[in-house]
Amino acid sequence: MEVADRTRAAWQASDMEFTLVQHFDADLAEVVALYSDPGFFTSLPPTTRLATPELVMCEESEEVVVLSLRHRLTAELPAMVTKFVDPAKLTWVETTTLDLSTLRSSSSLSPDEYPDLLRASAEAVFTAVHEGTTRAVTGRVEVPVPIFGGKVEAAIVEGLEEHLRGEETAARRRLDA
């Protein structure tokens, strides 16, 4: 194996990938409209780790909706972590572009501080199924920090999954109303 191949393999191994499939007993158009509505996101209740998102920007056209939301970490961090980062500065902007013609979205996270310590992205696909709609979310998180990066990635993915499950519960409530 050449050095470049080993480096690429090591980089890939440090990423933490995740997949979450959500199911809604609602029409595809209703679910897509909900995920295009900035008011849905800003009405989400806080979780054990995250505050309610704040709307930064929303741009809409006939085929594309772009939403930017600022998130703030509220979870307690281990003392080892707070030696290196200020918990008050752990905020980031999630920018999501939803293509209404393909029913796909792509998201990226951009830290407000410590930009070199987190790279994260996700894609979601909305699909009509016999019983309603699915939203399949796949993503990748990378924290390029030796030794502790993998543990931090796992904690971030766990928090993202908790956030997405809470989002799914809120979406179901809104769609059932």
CORLINSUL-V405314 format. One record per residue. RES is the residue in one small letter. BURIAL is 1 if it has 24 or more other ideal C-beta (glycine too) atoms within 12 Angstrom, else 0. Layout:
res=RES burial=BURIAL
res=RES burial=BURIAL
This chain:
res=m burial=0
res=e burial=0
res=v burial=0
res=a burial=0
res=d burial=0
res=r burial=0
res=t burial=0
res=r burial=0
res=a burial=0
res=a burial=0
res=w burial=0
res=q burial=0
res=a burial=0
res=s burial=1
res=d burial=1
res=m burial=1
res=e burial=1
res=f burial=1
res=t burial=0
res=l burial=1
res=v burial=0
res=q burial=1
res=h burial=0
res=f burial=1
res=d burial=0
res=a burial=1
res=d burial=0
res=l burial=1
res=a burial=0
res=e burial=1
res=v burial=1
res=v burial=1
res=a burial=1
res=l burial=1
res=y burial=1
res=s burial=1
res=d burial=1
res=p burial=1
res=g burial=0
res=f burial=1
res=f burial=1
res=t burial=0
res=s burial=0
res=l burial=1
res=p burial=0
res=p burial=0
res=t burial=1
res=t burial=0
res=r burial=1
res=l burial=1
res=a burial=0
res=t burial=0
res=p burial=1
res=e burial=1
res=l burial=1
res=v burial=0
res=m burial=0
res=c burial=1
res=e burial=0
res=e burial=0
res=s burial=0
res=e burial=0
res=e burial=0
res=v burial=0
res=v burial=1
res=v burial=1
res=l burial=1
res=s burial=1
res=l burial=1
res=r burial=1
res=h burial=1
res=r burial=1
res=l burial=1
res=t burial=0
res=a burial=0
res=e burial=0
res=l burial=0
res=p burial=0
res=a burial=0
res=m burial=0
res=v burial=1
res=t burial=0
res=k burial=0
res=f burial=0
res=v burial=1
res=d burial=0
res=p burial=0
res=a burial=0
res=k burial=0
res=l burial=1
res=t burial=1
res=w burial=1
res=v burial=1
res=e burial=1
res=t burial=1
res=t burial=1
res=t burial=1
res=l burial=1
res=d burial=0
res=l burial=0
res=s burial=0
res=t burial=0
res=l burial=1
res=r burial=1
res=s burial=1
res=s burial=1
res=s burial=1
res=s burial=1
res=l burial=1
res=s burial=1
res=p burial=1
res=d burial=1
res=e burial=0
res=y burial=1
res=p burial=0
res=d burial=0
res=l burial=1
res=l burial=1
res=r burial=1
res=a burial=1
res=s burial=1
res=a burial=1
res=e burial=1
res=a burial=1
res=v burial=1
res=f burial=1
res=t burial=0
res=a burial=0
res=v burial=0
res=h burial=0
res=e burial=0
res=g burial=0
res=t burial=1
res=t burial=1
res=r burial=1
res=a burial=0
res=v burial=1
res=t burial=1
res=g burial=1
res=r burial=1
res=v burial=1
res=e burial=1
res=v burial=1
res=p burial=0
res=v burial=0
res=p burial=0
res=i burial=0
res=f burial=0
res=g burial=1
res=g burial=0
res=k burial=0
res=v burial=1
res=e burial=1
res=a burial=0
res=a burial=1
res=i burial=1
res=v burial=1
res=e burial=0
res=g burial=1
res=l burial=1
res=e burial=1
res=e burial=0
res=h burial=1
res=l burial=1
res=r burial=0
res=g burial=1
res=e burial=1
res=e burial=1
res=t burial=0
res=a burial=1
res=a burial=1
res=r burial=1
res=r burial=0
res=r burial=0
res=l burial=1
res=d burial=0
res=a burial=0
